[in-house]
């Protein structure tokens, strides 16, 4: 599994990465976390508001920082 954090590196992007890391620890799921910071790459996902969270190239959340609990639910699906 690949978790992608889409954003230019703002504080919310960093918080999203921290939440994703915590969700992986809590759920016991193994995954690679990748930060995608280049605008052209972010736009390829169709994302217009950051931060955004994608799992295996599928955008799950945009424009906000989901909670650790919400990310756990997403990665367990």
N, CA, C and O atoms as a Maestro MAE file, in Angstrom:
{
 s_m_m2io_version
 :::
 2.0.0
}

f_m_ct {
 s_m_title
 :::
 protein
 m_atom[308] {
  # First column is atom index #
  i_m_mmod_type
  r_m_x_coord
  r_m_y_coord
  r_m_z_coord
  i_m_residue_number
  s_m_chain_name
  s_m_pdb_residue_name
  s_m_pdb_atom_name
  i_m_atomic_number
  :::
  1 25 0.850 -1.172 0.000 1 A "UNK " " N  " 7
  2 3 0.000 0.000 0.000 1 A "UNK " " CA " 6
  3 2 0.895 1.235 0.000 1 A "UNK " " C  " 6
  4 15 1.949 1.266 0.637 1 A "UNK " " O  " 8
  5 25 0.447 2.248 -0.730 2 A "UNK " " N  " 7
  6 3 1.173 3.512 -0.798 2 A "UNK " " CA " 6
  7 2 0.225 4.629 -0.382 2 A "UNK " " C  " 6
  8 15 -0.839 4.809 -0.974 2 A "UNK " " O  " 8
  9 25 0.622 5.375 0.641 3 A "UNK " " N  " 7
  10 3 -0.140 6.526 1.104 3 A "UNK " " CA " 6
  11 2 0.558 7.767 0.569 3 A "UNK " " C  " 6
  12 15 1.753 7.967 0.782 3 A "UNK " " O  " 8
  13 25 -0.204 8.590 -0.125 4 A "UNK " " N  " 7
  14 3 0.368 9.787 -0.724 4 A "UNK " " CA " 6
  15 2 -0.210 11.031 -0.056 4 A "UNK " " C  " 6
  16 15 -1.426 11.202 0.039 4 A "UNK " " O  " 8
  17 25 0.696 11.893 0.404 5 A "UNK " " N  " 7
  18 3 0.326 13.170 0.993 5 A "UNK " " CA " 6
  19 2 0.546 14.211 -0.099 5 A "UNK " " C  " 6
  20 15 1.676 14.448 -0.525 5 A "UNK " " O  " 8
  21 25 -0.535 14.825 -0.545 6 A "UNK " " N  " 7
  22 3 -0.457 15.797 -1.620 6 A "UNK " " CA " 6
  23 2 -0.528 17.201 -1.033 6 A "UNK " " C  " 6
  24 15 -1.542 17.582 -0.447 6 A "UNK " " O  " 8
  25 25 0.538 17.964 -1.187 7 A "UNK " " N  " 7
  26 3 0.578 19.324 -0.676 7 A "UNK " " CA " 6
  27 2 1.973 19.895 -0.804 7 A "UNK " " C  " 6
  28 15 2.952 19.161 -0.940 7 A "UNK " " O  " 8
  29 25 2.051 21.194 -0.759 8 A "UNK " " N  " 7
  30 3 3.315 21.872 -1.023 8 A "UNK " " CA " 6
  31 2 4.251 21.937 0.173 8 A "UNK " " C  " 6
  32 15 5.372 22.430 0.047 8 A "UNK " " O  " 8
  33 25 3.823 21.457 1.318 9 A "UNK " " N  " 7
  34 3 4.687 21.446 2.499 9 A "UNK " " CA " 6
  35 2 4.229 22.391 3.598 9 A "UNK " " C  " 6
  36 15 5.009 22.733 4.487 9 A "UNK " " O  " 8
  37 25 2.997 22.807 3.547 10 A "UNK " " N  " 7
  38 3 2.437 23.707 4.563 10 A "UNK " " CA " 6
  39 2 2.285 22.972 5.896 10 A "UNK " " C  " 6
  40 15 2.407 21.748 5.938 10 A "UNK " " O  " 8
  41 25 2.019 23.699 6.985 11 A "UNK " " N  " 7
  42 3 1.831 23.043 8.284 11 A "UNK " " CA " 6
  43 2 0.736 21.967 8.271 11 A "UNK " " C  " 6
  44 15 0.880 20.940 8.934 11 A "UNK " " O  " 8
  45 25 -0.351 22.187 7.528 12 A "UNK " " N  " 7
  46 3 -1.422 21.185 7.455 12 A "UNK " " CA " 6
  47 2 -0.930 19.911 6.769 12 A "UNK " " C  " 6
  48 15 -1.334 18.807 7.134 12 A "UNK " " O  " 8
  49 25 -0.059 20.069 5.779 13 A "UNK " " N  " 7
  50 3 0.514 18.904 5.089 13 A "UNK " " CA " 6
  51 2 1.355 18.075 6.059 13 A "UNK " " C  " 6
  52 15 1.296 16.846 6.055 13 A "UNK " " O  " 8
  53 25 2.129 18.759 6.882 14 A "UNK " " N  " 7
  54 3 2.952 18.065 7.875 14 A "UNK " " CA " 6
  55 2 2.075 17.347 8.904 14 A "UNK " " C  " 6
  56 15 2.378 16.229 9.321 14 A "UNK " " O  " 8
  57 25 0.991 18.001 9.305 15 A "UNK " " N  " 7
  58 3 0.063 17.378 10.252 15 A "UNK " " CA " 6
  59 2 -0.576 16.142 9.636 15 A "UNK " " C  " 6
  60 15 -0.723 15.120 10.307 15 A "UNK " " O  " 8
  61 25 -0.955 16.226 8.370 16 A "UNK " " N  " 7
  62 3 -1.546 15.078 7.674 16 A "UNK " " CA " 6
  63 2 -0.559 13.910 7.643 16 A "UNK " " C  " 6
  64 15 -0.948 12.763 7.864 16 A "UNK " " O  " 8
  65 25 0.700 14.194 7.374 17 A "UNK " " N  " 7
  66 3 1.719 13.139 7.358 17 A "UNK " " CA " 6
  67 2 1.850 12.502 8.742 17 A "UNK " " C  " 6
  68 15 1.939 11.280 8.863 17 A "UNK " " O  " 8
  69 25 1.861 13.330 9.777 18 A "UNK " " N  " 7
  70 3 1.935 12.810 11.150 18 A "UNK " " CA " 6
  71 2 0.729 11.932 11.458 18 A "UNK " " C  " 6
  72 15 0.879 10.864 12.050 18 A "UNK " " O  " 8
  73 25 -0.457 12.367 11.066 19 A "UNK " " N  " 7
  74 3 -1.673 11.572 11.295 19 A "UNK " " CA " 6
  75 2 -1.605 10.245 10.552 19 A "UNK " " C  " 6
  76 15 -2.004 9.210 11.086 19 A "UNK " " O  " 8
  77 25 -1.098 10.273 9.320 20 A "UNK " " N  " 7
  78 3 -0.975 9.041 8.536 20 A "UNK " " CA " 6
  79 2 0.005 8.074 9.205 20 A "UNK " " C  " 6
  80 15 -0.254 6.872 9.272 20 A "UNK " " O  " 8
  81 25 1.115 8.593 9.693 21 A "UNK " " N  " 7
  82 3 2.092 7.752 10.384 21 A "UNK " " CA " 6
  83 2 1.487 7.129 11.637 21 A "UNK " " C  " 6
  84 15 1.695 5.946 11.908 21 A "UNK " " O  " 8
  85 25 0.744 7.915 12.394 22 A "UNK " " N  " 7
  86 3 0.102 7.408 13.612 22 A "UNK " " CA " 6
  87 2 -0.960 6.364 13.263 22 A "UNK " " C  " 6
  88 15 -1.087 5.353 13.954 22 A "UNK " " O  " 8
  89 25 -1.721 6.605 12.196 23 A "UNK " " N  " 7
  90 3 -2.752 5.647 11.771 23 A "UNK " " CA " 6
  91 2 -2.114 4.314 11.398 23 A "UNK " " C  " 6
  92 15 -2.671 3.258 11.699 23 A "UNK " " O  " 8
  93 25 -0.967 4.347 10.757 24 A "UNK " " N  " 7
  94 3 -0.278 3.100 10.406 24 A "UNK " " CA " 6
  95 2 0.176 2.365 11.663 24 A "UNK " " C  " 6
  96 15 0.043 1.144 11.753 24 A "UNK " " O  " 8
  97 25 0.709 3.102 12.628 25 A "UNK " " N  " 7
  98 3 1.130 2.469 13.892 25 A "UNK " " CA " 6
  99 2 -0.054 1.827 14.610 25 A "UNK " " C  " 6
  100 15 0.029 0.690 15.076 25 A "UNK " " O  " 8
  101 25 -1.157 2.572 14.692 26 A "UNK " " N  " 7
  102 3 -2.337 2.076 15.412 26 A "UNK " " CA " 6
  103 2 -2.988 0.883 14.714 26 A "UNK " " C  " 6
  104 15 -3.471 -0.036 15.375 26 A "UNK " " O  " 8
  105 25 -3.001 0.896 13.393 27 A "UNK " " N  " 7
  106 3 -3.707 -0.155 12.656 27 A "UNK " " CA " 6
  107 2 -2.844 -1.382 12.401 27 A "UNK " " C  " 6
  108 15 -3.362 -2.461 12.113 27 A "UNK " " O  " 8
  109 25 -1.528 -1.219 12.507 28 A "UNK " " N  " 7
  110 3 -0.627 -2.331 12.233 28 A "UNK " " CA " 6
  111 2 -0.454 -2.609 10.747 28 A "UNK " " C  " 6
  112 15 0.140 -3.619 10.367 28 A "UNK " " O  " 8
  113 25 -0.964 -1.727 9.914 29 A "UNK " " N  " 7
  114 3 -0.842 -1.878 8.460 29 A "UNK " " CA " 6
  115 2 0.527 -1.362 8.033 29 A "UNK " " C  " 6
  116 15 1.001 -0.342 8.532 29 A "UNK " " O  " 8
  117 25 1.153 -2.078 7.105 30 A "UNK " " N  " 7
  118 3 2.422 -1.623 6.568 30 A "UNK " " CA " 6
  119 2 2.167 -0.899 5.264 30 A "UNK " " C  " 6
  120 15 1.459 -1.395 4.388 30 A "UNK " " O  " 8
  121 25 2.757 0.289 5.143 31 A "UNK " " N  " 7
  122 3 2.584 1.078 3.926 31 A "UNK " " CA " 6
  123 2 3.741 2.051 3.793 31 A "UNK " " C  " 6
  124 15 4.419 2.389 4.763 31 A "UNK " " O  " 8
  125 25 3.939 2.481 2.582 32 A "UNK " " N  " 7
  126 3 4.933 3.511 2.290 32 A "UNK " " CA " 6
  127 2 4.201 4.849 2.259 32 A "UNK " " C  " 6
  128 15 3.133 4.963 1.657 32 A "UNK " " O  " 8
  129 25 4.774 5.857 2.906 33 A "UNK " " N  " 7
  130 3 4.204 7.196 2.856 33 A "UNK " " CA " 6
  131 2 5.075 8.042 1.930 33 A "UNK " " C  " 6
  132 15 6.292 8.122 2.095 33 A "UNK " " O  " 8
  133 25 4.428 8.663 0.962 34 A "UNK " " N  " 7
  134 3 5.133 9.472 -0.032 34 A "UNK " " CA " 6
  135 2 4.541 10.880 -0.015 34 A "UNK " " C  " 6
  136 15 3.324 11.050 -0.087 34 A "UNK " " O  " 8
  137 25 5.401 11.878 0.079 35 A "UNK " " N  " 7
  138 3 4.951 13.271 -0.003 35 A "UNK " " CA " 6
  139 2 5.103 13.744 -1.439 35 A "UNK " " C  " 6
  140 15 6.183 13.662 -2.023 35 A "UNK " " O  " 8
  141 25 4.018 14.236 -1.994 36 A "UNK " " N  " 7
  142 3 4.037 14.779 -3.351 36 A "UNK " " CA " 6
  143 2 3.836 16.284 -3.225 36 A "UNK " " C  " 6
  144 15 2.751 16.749 -2.875 36 A "UNK " " O  " 8
  145 25 4.897 17.043 -3.516 37 A "UNK " " N  " 7
  146 3 4.896 18.483 -3.267 37 A "UNK " " CA " 6
  147 2 4.840 19.338 -4.531 37 A "UNK " " C  " 6
  148 15 4.554 20.533 -4.451 37 A "UNK " " O  " 8
  149 25 5.104 18.756 -5.673 38 A "UNK " " N  " 7
  150 3 5.116 19.536 -6.910 38 A "UNK " " CA " 6
  151 2 3.691 19.756 -7.418 38 A "UNK " " C  " 6
  152 15 2.917 18.810 -7.559 38 A "UNK " " O  " 8
  153 25 3.364 20.997 -7.684 39 A "UNK " " N  " 7
  154 3 2.014 21.366 -8.110 39 A "UNK " " CA " 6
  155 2 1.563 20.573 -9.334 39 A "UNK " " C  " 6
  156 15 0.423 20.112 -9.383 39 A "UNK " " O  " 8
  157 25 2.438 20.411 -10.317 40 A "UNK " " N  " 7
  158 3 2.050 19.668 -11.527 40 A "UNK " " CA " 6
  159 2 1.685 18.229 -11.208 40 A "UNK " " C  " 6
  160 15 0.755 17.683 -11.803 40 A "UNK " " O  " 8
  161 25 2.395 17.609 -10.286 41 A "UNK " " N  " 7
  162 3 2.087 16.233 -9.886 41 A "UNK " " CA " 6
  163 2 0.776 16.182 -9.105 41 A "UNK " " C  " 6
  164 15 -0.027 15.269 -9.292 41 A "UNK " " O  " 8
  165 25 0.562 17.162 -8.230 42 A "UNK " " N  " 7
  166 3 -0.689 17.220 -7.457 42 A "UNK " " CA " 6
  167 2 -1.882 17.381 -8.399 42 A "UNK " " C  " 6
  168 15 -2.922 16.751 -8.206 42 A "UNK " " O  " 8
  169 25 -1.728 18.219 -9.405 43 A "UNK " " N  " 7
  170 3 -2.825 18.468 -10.346 43 A "UNK " " CA " 6
  171 2 -3.167 17.234 -11.163 43 A "UNK " " C  " 6
  172 15 -4.304 17.097 -11.613 43 A "UNK " " O  " 8
  173 25 -2.218 16.337 -11.367 44 A "UNK " " N  " 7
  174 3 -2.498 15.093 -12.088 44 A "UNK " " CA " 6
  175 2 -3.523 14.241 -11.351 44 A "UNK " " C  " 6
  176 15 -4.196 13.412 -11.964 44 A "UNK " " O  " 8
  177 25 -3.647 14.438 -10.046 45 A "UNK " " N  " 7
  178 3 -4.642 13.724 -9.250 45 A "UNK " " CA " 6
  179 2 -6.009 14.410 -9.317 45 A "UNK " " C  " 6
  180 15 -6.998 13.867 -8.826 45 A "UNK " " O  " 8
  181 25 -6.066 15.593 -9.918 46 A "UNK " " N  " 7
  182 3 -7.312 16.348 -9.980 46 A "UNK " " CA " 6
  183 2 -7.596 17.110 -8.701 46 A "UNK " " C  " 6
  184 15 -8.722 17.556 -8.481 46 A "UNK " " O  " 8
  185 25 -6.592 17.263 -7.861 47 A "UNK " " N  " 7
  186 3 -6.747 17.935 -6.571 47 A "UNK " " CA " 6
  187 2 -6.592 19.439 -6.761 47 A "UNK " " C  " 6
  188 15 -5.607 19.904 -7.334 47 A "UNK " " O  " 8
  189 25 -7.570 20.192 -6.275 48 A "UNK " " N  " 7
  190 3 -7.520 21.644 -6.368 48 A "UNK " " CA " 6
  191 2 -7.299 22.293 -5.006 48 A "UNK " " C  " 6
  192 15 -6.931 23.466 -4.935 48 A "UNK " " O  " 8
  193 25 -7.519 21.545 -3.924 49 A "UNK " " N  " 7
  194 3 -7.302 22.058 -2.568 49 A "UNK " " CA " 6
  195 2 -6.423 21.083 -1.810 49 A "UNK " " C  " 6
  196 15 -6.677 19.878 -1.792 49 A "UNK " " O  " 8
  197 25 -5.390 21.619 -1.188 50 A "UNK " " N  " 7
  198 3 -4.512 20.780 -0.382 50 A "UNK " " CA " 6
  199 2 -4.701 21.143 1.082 50 A "UNK " " C  " 6
  200 15 -5.199 22.228 1.383 50 A "UNK " " O  " 8
  201 25 -4.322 20.280 1.981 51 A "UNK " " N  " 7
  202 3 -3.694 18.994 1.724 51 A "UNK " " CA " 6
  203 2 -4.708 17.966 1.235 51 A "UNK " " C  " 6
  204 15 -5.919 18.128 1.389 51 A "UNK " " O  " 8
  205 25 -4.178 16.921 0.649 52 A "UNK " " N  " 7
  206 3 -5.029 15.825 0.189 52 A "UNK " " CA " 6
  207 2 -4.341 14.507 0.532 52 A "UNK " " C  " 6
  208 15 -3.117 14.430 0.633 52 A "UNK " " O  " 8
  209 25 -5.155 13.483 0.706 53 A "UNK " " N  " 7
  210 3 -4.667 12.150 1.027 53 A "UNK " " CA " 6
  211 2 -5.115 11.198 -0.069 53 A "UNK " " C  " 6
  212 15 -6.296 11.129 -0.408 53 A "UNK " " O  " 8
  213 25 -4.147 10.461 -0.620 54 A "UNK " " N  " 7
  214 3 -4.470 9.450 -1.631 54 A "UNK " " CA " 6
  215 2 -3.907 8.111 -1.172 54 A "UNK " " C  " 6
  216 15 -2.853 8.051 -0.540 54 A "UNK " " O  " 8
  217 25 -4.614 7.055 -1.494 55 A "UNK " " N  " 7
  218 3 -4.166 5.702 -1.209 55 A "UNK " " CA " 6
  219 2 -4.050 4.988 -2.548 55 A "UNK " " C  " 6
  220 15 -5.022 4.884 -3.297 55 A "UNK " " O  " 8
  221 25 -2.848 4.496 -2.840 56 A "UNK " " N  " 7
  222 3 -2.605 3.798 -4.109 56 A "UNK " " CA " 6
  223 2 -3.161 4.564 -5.304 56 A "UNK " " C  " 6
  224 15 -3.860 4.005 -6.149 56 A "UNK " " O  " 8
  225 25 -2.836 5.860 -5.358 57 A "UNK " " N  " 7
  226 3 -3.191 6.757 -6.470 57 A "UNK " " CA " 6
  227 2 -4.661 7.127 -6.548 57 A "UNK " " C  " 6
  228 15 -5.088 7.697 -7.552 57 A "UNK " " O  " 8
  229 25 -5.457 6.821 -5.518 58 A "UNK " " N  " 7
  230 3 -6.874 7.189 -5.485 58 A "UNK " " CA " 6
  231 2 -7.070 8.207 -4.360 58 A "UNK " " C  " 6
  232 15 -6.807 7.909 -3.195 58 A "UNK " " O  " 8
  233 25 -7.534 9.410 -4.716 59 A "UNK " " N  " 7
  234 3 -7.727 10.474 -3.734 59 A "UNK " " CA " 6
  235 2 -8.892 10.111 -2.817 59 A "UNK " " C  " 6
  236 15 -9.981 9.764 -3.274 59 A "UNK " " O  " 8
  237 25 -8.637 10.200 -1.509 60 A "UNK " " N  " 7
  238 3 -9.656 9.861 -0.512 60 A "UNK " " CA " 6
  239 2 -10.174 11.093 0.232 60 A "UNK " " C  " 6
  240 15 -11.350 11.150 0.591 60 A "UNK " " O  " 8
  241 25 -9.302 12.078 0.464 61 A "UNK " " N  " 7
  242 3 -9.681 13.275 1.223 61 A "UNK " " CA " 6
  243 2 -8.965 14.468 0.604 61 A "UNK " " C  " 6
  244 15 -7.782 14.381 0.274 61 A "UNK " " O  " 8
  245 25 -9.685 15.594 0.442 62 A "UNK " " N  " 7
  246 3 -9.052 16.810 -0.065 62 A "UNK " " CA " 6
  247 2 -9.453 18.019 0.769 62 A "UNK " " C  " 6
  248 15 -10.551 18.080 1.321 62 A "UNK " " O  " 8
  249 25 -8.532 18.983 0.847 63 A "UNK " " N  " 7
  250 3 -8.828 20.268 1.459 63 A "UNK " " CA " 6
  251 2 -8.923 20.295 2.966 63 A "UNK " " C  " 6
  252 15 -9.331 21.306 3.536 63 A "UNK " " O  " 8
  253 25 -8.556 19.212 3.629 64 A "UNK " " N  " 7
  254 3 -8.616 19.182 5.101 64 A "UNK " " CA " 6
  255 2 -7.698 18.094 5.621 64 A "UNK " " C  " 6
  256 15 -7.199 17.257 4.868 64 A "UNK " " O  " 8
  257 25 -7.488 18.127 6.927 65 A "UNK " " N  " 7
  258 3 -6.655 17.112 7.575 65 A "UNK " " CA " 6
  259 2 -7.580 16.127 8.289 65 A "UNK " " C  " 6
  260 15 -8.193 16.482 9.296 65 A "UNK " " O  " 8
  261 25 -7.690 14.906 7.791 66 A "UNK " " N  " 7
  262 3 -8.531 13.918 8.472 66 A "UNK " " CA " 6
  263 2 -7.889 13.480 9.784 66 A "UNK " " C  " 6
  264 15 -6.672 13.552 9.953 66 A "UNK " " O  " 8
  265 25 -8.726 13.029 10.700 67 A "UNK " " N  " 7
  266 3 -8.221 12.548 11.985 67 A "UNK " " CA " 6
  267 2 -7.493 11.218 11.802 67 A "UNK " " C  " 6
  268 15 -7.620 10.553 10.774 67 A "UNK " " O  " 8
  269 25 -6.734 10.854 12.820 68 A "UNK " " N  " 7
  270 3 -6.046 9.561 12.804 68 A "UNK " " CA " 6
  271 2 -7.075 8.440 12.684 68 A "UNK " " C  " 6
  272 15 -6.866 7.479 11.943 68 A "UNK " " O  " 8
  273 25 -8.169 8.559 13.403 69 A "UNK " " N  " 7
  274 3 -9.228 7.547 13.369 69 A "UNK " " CA " 6
  275 2 -9.818 7.404 11.962 69 A "UNK " " C  " 6
  276 15 -10.075 6.292 11.499 69 A "UNK " " O  " 8
  277 25 -10.029 8.530 11.295 70 A "UNK " " N  " 7
  278 3 -10.585 8.509 9.939 70 A "UNK " " CA " 6
  279 2 -9.608 7.849 8.967 70 A "UNK " " C  " 6
  280 15 -10.017 7.074 8.103 70 A "UNK " " O  " 8
  281 25 -8.327 8.155 9.106 71 A "UNK " " N  " 7
  282 3 -7.323 7.542 8.230 71 A "UNK " " CA " 6
  283 2 -7.245 6.040 8.492 71 A "UNK " " C  " 6
  284 15 -7.107 5.255 7.554 71 A "UNK " " O  " 8
  285 25 -7.331 5.633 9.759 72 A "UNK " " N  " 7
  286 3 -7.349 4.204 10.081 72 A "UNK " " CA " 6
  287 2 -8.496 3.501 9.336 72 A "UNK " " C  " 6
  288 15 -8.310 2.432 8.755 72 A "UNK " " O  " 8
  289 25 -9.665 4.116 9.366 73 A "UNK " " N  " 7
  290 3 -10.830 3.532 8.693 73 A "UNK " " CA " 6
  291 2 -10.604 3.433 7.190 73 A "UNK " " C  " 6
  292 15 -11.003 2.450 6.566 73 A "UNK " " O  " 8
  293 25 -9.974 4.434 6.611 74 A "UNK " " N  " 7
  294 3 -9.728 4.446 5.168 74 A "UNK " " CA " 6
  295 2 -8.739 3.337 4.789 74 A "UNK " " C  " 6
  296 15 -8.959 2.619 3.814 74 A "UNK " " O  " 8
  297 25 -7.659 3.197 5.551 75 A "UNK " " N  " 7
  298 3 -6.636 2.221 5.152 75 A "UNK " " CA " 6
  299 2 -7.053 0.784 5.451 75 A "UNK " " C  " 6
  300 15 -6.485 -0.149 4.884 75 A "UNK " " O  " 8
  301 25 -8.027 0.592 6.326 76 A "UNK " " N  " 7
  302 3 -8.489 -0.768 6.616 76 A "UNK " " CA " 6
  303 2 -9.506 -1.270 5.602 76 A "UNK " " C  " 6
  304 15 -9.809 -2.462 5.581 76 A "UNK " " O  " 8
  305 25 -10.038 -0.394 4.765 77 A "UNK " " N  " 7
  306 3 -11.035 -0.796 3.756 77 A "UNK " " CA " 6
  307 2 -10.428 -1.641 2.688 77 A "UNK " " C  " 6
  308 15 -11.125 -2.063 1.765 77 A "UNK " " O  " 8
  :::
 }
 m_bond[307] {
  # First column is bond index #
  i_m_from
  i_m_to
  i_m_order
  :::
  1 1 2 1
  2 2 3 1
  3 3 4 2
  4 3 5 1
  5 5 6 1
  6 6 7 1
  7 7 8 2
  8 7 9 1
  9 9 10 1
  10 10 11 1
  11 11 12 2
  12 11 13 1
  13 13 14 1
  14 14 15 1
  15 15 16 2
  16 15 17 1
  17 17 18 1
  18 18 19 1
  19 19 20 2
  20 19 21 1
  21 21 22 1
  22 22 23 1
  23 23 24 2
  24 23 25 1
  25 25 26 1
  26 26 27 1
  27 27 28 2
  28 27 29 1
  29 29 30 1
  30 30 31 1
  31 31 32 2
  32 31 33 1
  33 33 34 1
  34 34 35 1
  35 35 36 2
  36 35 37 1
  37 37 38 1
  38 38 39 1
  39 39 40 2
  40 39 41 1
  41 41 42 1
  42 42 43 1
  43 43 44 2
  44 43 45 1
  45 45 46 1
  46 46 47 1
  47 47 48 2
  48 47 49 1
  49 49 50 1
  50 50 51 1
  51 51 52 2
  52 51 53 1
  53 53 54 1
  54 54 55 1
  55 55 56 2
  56 55 57 1
  57 57 58 1
  58 58 59 1
  59 59 60 2
  60 59 61 1
  61 61 62 1
  62 62 63 1
  63 63 64 2
  64 63 65 1
  65 65 66 1
  66 66 67 1
  67 67 68 2
  68 67 69 1
  69 69 70 1
  70 70 71 1
  71 71 72 2
  72 71 73 1
  73 73 74 1
  74 74 75 1
  75 75 76 2
  76 75 77 1
  77 77 78 1
  78 78 79 1
  79 79 80 2
  80 79 81 1
  81 81 82 1
  82 82 83 1
  83 83 84 2
  84 83 85 1
  85 85 86 1
  86 86 87 1
  87 87 88 2
  88 87 89 1
  89 89 90 1
  90 90 91 1
  91 91 92 2
  92 91 93 1
  93 93 94 1
  94 94 95 1
  95 95 96 2
  96 95 97 1
  97 97 98 1
  98 98 99 1
  99 99 100 2
  100 99 101 1
  101 101 102 1
  102 102 103 1
  103 103 104 2
  104 103 105 1
  105 105 106 1
  106 106 107 1
  107 107 108 2
  108 107 109 1
  109 109 110 1
  110 110 111 1
  111 111 112 2
  112 111 113 1
  113 113 114 1
  114 114 115 1
  115 115 116 2
  116 115 117 1
  117 117 118 1
  118 118 119 1
  119 119 120 2
  120 119 121 1
  121 121 122 1
  122 122 123 1
  123 123 124 2
  124 123 125 1
  125 125 126 1
  126 126 127 1
  127 127 128 2
  128 127 129 1
  129 129 130 1
  130 130 131 1
  131 131 132 2
  132 131 133 1
  133 133 134 1
  134 134 135 1
  135 135 136 2
  136 135 137 1
  137 137 138 1
  138 138 139 1
  139 139 140 2
  140 139 141 1
  141 141 142 1
  142 142 143 1
  143 143 144 2
  144 143 145 1
  145 145 146 1
  146 146 147 1
  147 147 148 2
  148 147 149 1
  149 149 150 1
  150 150 151 1
  151 151 152 2
  152 151 153 1
  153 153 154 1
  154 154 155 1
  155 155 156 2
  156 155 157 1
  157 157 158 1
  158 158 159 1
  159 159 160 2
  160 159 161 1
  161 161 162 1
  162 162 163 1
  163 163 164 2
  164 163 165 1
  165 165 166 1
  166 166 167 1
  167 167 168 2
  168 167 169 1
  169 169 170 1
  170 170 171 1
  171 171 172 2
  172 171 173 1
  173 173 174 1
  174 174 175 1
  175 175 176 2
  176 175 177 1
  177 177 178 1
  178 178 179 1
  179 179 180 2
  180 179 181 1
  181 181 182 1
  182 182 183 1
  183 183 184 2
  184 183 185 1
  185 185 186 1
  186 186 187 1
  187 187 188 2
  188 187 189 1
  189 189 190 1
  190 190 191 1
  191 191 192 2
  192 191 193 1
  193 193 194 1
  194 194 195 1
  195 195 196 2
  196 195 197 1
  197 197 198 1
  198 198 199 1
  199 199 200 2
  200 199 201 1
  201 201 202 1
  202 202 203 1
  203 203 204 2
  204 203 205 1
  205 205 206 1
  206 206 207 1
  207 207 208 2
  208 207 209 1
  209 209 210 1
  210 210 211 1
  211 211 212 2
  212 211 213 1
  213 213 214 1
  214 214 215 1
  215 215 216 2
  216 215 217 1
  217 217 218 1
  218 218 219 1
  219 219 220 2
  220 219 221 1
  221 221 222 1
  222 222 223 1
  223 223 224 2
  224 223 225 1
  225 225 226 1
  226 226 227 1
  227 227 228 2
  228 227 229 1
  229 229 230 1
  230 230 231 1
  231 231 232 2
  232 231 233 1
  233 233 234 1
  234 234 235 1
  235 235 236 2
  236 235 237 1
  237 237 238 1
  238 238 239 1
  239 239 240 2
  240 239 241 1
  241 241 242 1
  242 242 243 1
  243 243 244 2
  244 243 245 1
  245 245 246 1
  246 246 247 1
  247 247 248 2
  248 247 249 1
  249 249 250 1
  250 250 251 1
  251 251 252 2
  252 251 253 1
  253 253 254 1
  254 254 255 1
  255 255 256 2
  256 255 257 1
  257 257 258 1
  258 258 259 1
  259 259 260 2
  260 259 261 1
  261 261 262 1
  262 262 263 1
  263 263 264 2
  264 263 265 1
  265 265 266 1
  266 266 267 1
  267 267 268 2
  268 267 269 1
  269 269 270 1
  270 270 271 1
  271 271 272 2
  272 271 273 1
  273 273 274 1
  274 274 275 1
  275 275 276 2
  276 275 277 1
  277 277 278 1
  278 278 279 1
  279 279 280 2
  280 279 281 1
  281 281 282 1
  282 282 283 1
  283 283 284 2
  284 283 285 1
  285 285 286 1
  286 286 287 1
  287 287 288 2
  288 287 289 1
  289 289 290 1
  290 290 291 1
  291 291 292 2
  292 291 293 1
  293 293 294 1
  294 294 295 1
  295 295 296 2
  296 295 297 1
  297 297 298 1
  298 298 299 1
  299 299 300 2
  300 299 301 1
  301 301 302 1
  302 302 303 1
  303 303 304 2
  304 303 305 1
  305 305 306 1
  306 306 307 1
  307 307 308 2
  :::
 }
}
